[in-house]
Amino acid sequence: MPNGDKLKPKNTREHIISLYGYITGLKKDVQHMHNGIHDLGGKIDKIYWVLLATVGAVALVFLERFISILWYSLP
């Protein structure tokens, strides 16, 4: 049972109460995990946008260098 060896339910009523408490505890744990995952998703989105902006900036620098090389190589 969820309470370990401390409490042993003696009849059906005590078993049901024990299971109800166990399920209530699991629901709280699931809600806590859901909030943690939701917060983690926001952090991952921020990292994604920083990475995307960095790649875009590097691409613009390379494009600028490529255009300047072509521009100055014209006769």
C-alpha positions as CSV (number, residue, x, y, z in Angstrom):
1,M,0.0,0.0,0.0
2,P,1.1,3.6,-0.4
3,N,1.7,4.1,3.3
4,G,4.3,1.5,3.4
5,D,4.5,-0.8,6.5
6,K,3.2,1.9,8.9
7,L,-0.5,1.4,8.4
8,K,-2.2,-1.7,7.1
9,P,-5.9,-1.4,6.2
10,K,-8.0,-3.9,8.0
11,N,-11.2,-3.8,6.1
12,T,-12.6,-2.8,2.7
13,R,-13.5,0.8,3.9
14,E,-10.0,1.4,5.0
15,H,-8.6,0.0,1.7
16,I,-10.9,2.4,-0.2
17,I,-9.9,5.4,1.9
18,S,-6.2,4.5,1.5
19,L,-6.5,4.2,-2.3
20,Y,-8.5,7.4,-2.5
21,G,-5.6,9.2,-0.6
22,Y,-3.1,7.6,-2.9
23,I,-4.9,8.7,-6.1
24,T,-5.3,12.2,-4.7
25,G,-1.6,12.3,-4.1
26,L,-0.9,11.1,-7.6
27,K,-3.2,13.8,-9.0
28,K,-1.2,16.5,-7.2
29,D,2.1,15.0,-8.5
30,V,0.7,15.0,-12.0
31,Q,-0.4,18.6,-11.7
32,H,3.0,19.5,-10.3
33,M,4.8,17.7,-13.2
34,H,2.5,19.4,-15.7
35,N,3.4,22.9,-14.4
36,G,7.1,22.0,-14.6
37,I,6.8,20.7,-18.1
38,H,4.9,23.9,-19.1
39,D,7.6,26.1,-17.7
40,L,10.3,24.0,-19.4
41,G,8.5,24.4,-22.7
42,G,8.7,28.2,-22.4
43,K,12.5,28.0,-21.8
44,I,12.9,25.7,-24.8
45,D,11.0,28.2,-26.9
46,K,13.3,31.0,-25.8
47,I,16.4,28.9,-26.7
48,Y,14.8,28.1,-30.1
49,W,14.3,31.7,-30.9
50,V,17.8,32.7,-29.8
51,L,19.2,29.9,-32.0
52,L,17.1,31.0,-35.0
53,A,18.1,34.6,-34.6
54,T,21.8,33.6,-34.4
55,V,21.5,31.5,-37.6
56,G,19.7,34.3,-39.4
57,A,22.4,36.8,-38.4
58,V,25.2,34.5,-39.5
59,A,23.4,33.9,-42.8
60,L,23.0,37.7,-43.4
61,V,26.8,38.2,-42.7
62,F,27.7,35.5,-45.2
63,L,25.3,37.0,-47.7
64,E,26.7,40.5,-47.2
65,R,30.3,39.1,-47.7
66,F,29.3,37.2,-50.8
67,I,27.6,40.2,-52.3
68,S,30.6,42.5,-51.5
69,I,33.0,40.0,-53.1
70,L,30.9,39.9,-56.3
71,W,30.5,43.7,-56.3
72,Y,34.2,44.4,-56.0
73,S,35.2,41.7,-58.5
74,L,33.2,43.2,-61.3
75,P,35.4,44.9,-64.0
